[in-house]
């Protein structure tokens, strides 16, 4: 199974930026999808963004224009660049991976079989 490790969370003011990294160890398939989810206190874990091994991308509507997702295949790392951060972006951010979706990108957490430990992002107003 693929092991995922996040880094890059922290405290930032409204309008600031952070870059999260997700490093994968273990063999990933050619159809592998790496995604980011977030969970605020008392709320469900929500989809944020994901990228397929082939490069196609899906972003949740509320982060379009502010967040970008990219990958460095040589480093086996996926990045989530977060700009124009808002207090409502405050959450624990989780990296997740799946080989269960041969086409498209799922926003359903239940389809992702590998998860990182999470990294806290706090946006102060």
SULPE-V781211 format. One record per residue. N is the residue number from 1. RES is the residue in one letter. OMEGA is omega in whole degrees, 0 to 359 (NA if undefined). Layout:
((N:RES:OMEGA) (N:RES:OMEGA))
This chain:
((1:X:180) (2:X:175) (3:X:183) (4:X:179) (5:X:179) (6:X:171) (7:X:173) (8:X:178) (9:X:178) (10:X:181) (11:X:181) (12:X:178) (13:X:176) (14:X:182) (15:X:181) (16:X:183) (17:X:172) (18:X:173) (19:X:176) (20:X:177) (21:X:177) (22:X:180) (23:X:183) (24:X:172) (25:X:186) (26:X:185) (27:X:175) (28:X:182) (29:X:179) (30:X:179) (31:X:188) (32:X:177) (33:X:175) (34:X:185) (35:X:175) (36:X:173) (37:X:176) (38:X:181) (39:X:176) (40:X:181) (41:X:178) (42:X:182) (43:X:179) (44:X:176) (45:X:187) (46:X:176) (47:X:177) (48:X:184) (49:X:176) (50:X:182) (51:X:177) (52:X:177) (53:X:180) (54:X:175) (55:X:179) (56:X:191) (57:X:171) (58:X:178) (59:X:174) (60:X:189) (61:X:186) (62:X:181) (63:X:179) (64:X:182) (65:X:179) (66:X:182) (67:X:171) (68:X:178) (69:X:181) (70:X:181) (71:X:174) (72:X:185) (73:X:182) (74:X:180) (75:X:182) (76:X:186) (77:X:175) (78:X:183) (79:X:171) (80:X:177) (81:X:184) (82:X:179) (83:X:178) (84:X:185) (85:X:182) (86:X:177) (87:X:181) (88:X:174) (89:X:180) (90:X:183) (91:X:166) (92:X:182) (93:X:182) (94:X:170) (95:X:182) (96:X:181) (97:X:178) (98:X:172) (99:X:187) (100:X:184) (101:X:184) (102:X:177) (103:X:177) (104:X:179) (105:X:181) (106:X:174) (107:X:182) (108:X:181) (109:X:184) (110:X:181) (111:X:181) (112:X:187) (113:X:179) (114:X:183) (115:X:171) (116:X:184) (117:X:179) (118:X:176) (119:X:185) (120:X:171) (121:X:179) (122:X:180) (123:X:182) (124:X:181) (125:X:NA))
